[in-house]
Amino acid sequence: MNEISCPHCNNAFKIDQAGYADIVKQVREKKSCEMSTKMEFPFTSM
């Protein structure tokens, strides 16, 4: 089991390997989406 701390309330909770893998997948997909948006529109953040 892995222990995760909530960044908002700092409560710790335990999740199994499958739950941990789901969270990692969500984070990677969001980062990938953000990176592709930045590459498409590189000057919009200025």
HELIX and SHEET records of a PDB file:
HELIX    1   1 GLN A   17  GLU A   40  1                                  24    
SHEET    1   A 2 ASN A   2  SER A   5  0                                        
SHEET    2   A 2 ALA A  12  ILE A  15 -1                                        
END                                                                             
